[in-house]
Amino acid sequence: MDARLEALESKIAYLERAMNELSDVVYRQHNDIMALQAQVKALRDRLSAPQLDESARTPEQERPPHY
């Protein structure tokens, strides 16, 4: 009976540790997803902003041909 109880306690301890590790992974993934969503929103806003007229550049603003 004691061996069986000890085996169950070991399994519960293992499952609790695994659950905590998975919870940490989910939390980190949530943070990563939120950061990526913010980056996508910033890029989307940047792309939807009105573009400057390329012909309005002055000679000082032009890049040299080797760029």
Secondary structure, DSSP 8 states (H G I E B T S, - for coil): -HHHHHHHHHHHHHHHHHHHHHHHHHHHHHHHHHHHHHHHHHHHHHHHS----GGG--TTTS--TT-
